[in-house]
Amino acid sequence: MGNKKINPRRQICTGEDVKRAENRGIETGLRQALKIALYILLDKHDAPREDVQELAREFTWLAERINEGRISWPFVDRVLEENDVEVRLR
């Protein structure tokens, strides 16, 4: 069978490395989604700056509670459903 070539740049990742990368990706995605929402409120809806800043603080607070496990995604989904808010991408 011969010798297998090994990529010299290959880096072995631990499960912890993978989880850290996943968390970093989630944080980046949430940050970008928040920026989109805040931009729309400021630019398209002419929302008062104070309201937009308060929304940013509340978004951060909720994201932290979800991350801690104190609030669940199913709970957030249920509240949005009860208020006829649908989130669809594409």
C-alpha positions as CSV (number, residue, x, y, z in Angstrom):
1,M,0.0,0.0,0.0
2,G,2.9,2.4,0.3
3,N,3.3,5.5,2.4
4,K,0.4,7.9,2.6
5,K,1.3,11.5,2.1
6,I,0.5,13.8,5.0
7,N,-0.3,17.4,4.6
8,P,2.4,19.3,6.5
9,R,-0.1,22.2,7.2
10,R,-2.7,19.9,8.7
11,Q,-3.7,21.0,12.2
12,I,-5.5,18.6,14.5
13,C,-8.5,20.1,16.3
14,T,-9.8,19.0,19.6
15,G,-13.5,19.0,20.4
16,E,-13.0,22.1,22.5
17,D,-11.4,23.8,19.4
18,V,-14.5,22.9,17.3
19,K,-16.9,24.2,20.0
20,R,-14.9,27.4,20.3
21,A,-15.1,27.9,16.6
22,E,-18.8,27.2,16.6
23,N,-19.5,29.7,19.3
24,R,-17.4,32.3,17.6
25,G,-19.5,31.7,14.4
26,I,-22.7,32.0,16.3
27,E,-21.6,35.2,18.0
28,T,-20.5,36.7,14.7
29,G,-23.9,35.8,13.0
30,L,-25.9,37.3,15.9
31,R,-23.8,40.5,15.8
32,Q,-24.3,40.8,12.1
33,A,-28.1,40.1,12.4
34,L,-28.4,42.8,15.1
35,K,-26.5,45.3,12.9
36,I,-28.9,44.6,10.0
37,A,-32.0,45.2,12.3
38,L,-30.6,48.3,13.8
39,Y,-29.6,49.7,10.4
40,I,-33.1,49.1,9.1
41,L,-34.7,50.8,12.1
42,L,-32.4,53.9,11.8
43,D,-32.3,54.2,8.0
44,K,-35.7,53.0,6.8
45,H,-38.0,53.6,9.7
46,D,-36.3,56.8,11.1
47,A,-36.5,55.3,14.6
48,P,-35.2,57.5,17.5
49,R,-31.6,56.8,18.3
50,E,-32.5,56.2,22.0
51,D,-35.0,53.4,21.0
52,V,-32.4,51.8,18.7
53,Q,-29.8,51.9,21.5
54,E,-32.3,50.4,23.9
55,L,-33.1,47.6,21.4
56,A,-29.3,46.8,21.1
57,R,-29.0,46.5,24.9
58,E,-32.1,44.3,25.1
59,F,-30.9,42.1,22.3
60,T,-27.5,41.7,24.1
61,W,-29.3,40.9,27.3
62,L,-31.6,38.3,25.7
63,A,-28.6,36.7,23.8
64,E,-26.8,36.3,27.1
65,R,-29.8,34.7,28.9
66,I,-30.2,32.2,26.0
67,N,-26.4,31.5,26.1
68,E,-26.7,30.8,29.9
69,G,-29.7,28.5,29.3
70,R,-32.1,30.7,31.4
71,I,-34.3,31.4,28.3
72,S,-34.9,28.8,25.6
73,W,-35.3,29.2,21.9
74,P,-38.6,27.4,22.0
75,F,-39.8,30.0,24.4
76,V,-38.7,32.8,22.1
77,D,-40.4,31.0,19.2
78,R,-43.6,30.7,21.1
79,V,-43.7,34.4,22.0
80,L,-43.1,35.4,18.4
81,E,-45.8,33.0,17.2
82,E,-48.3,34.3,19.7
83,N,-47.7,37.8,18.3
84,D,-47.9,36.7,14.6
85,V,-44.2,37.4,14.0
86,E,-42.7,35.1,11.3
87,V,-39.0,34.9,10.6
88,R,-38.1,33.4,7.2
89,L,-35.0,33.5,5.3
90,R,-35.5,33.0,1.5
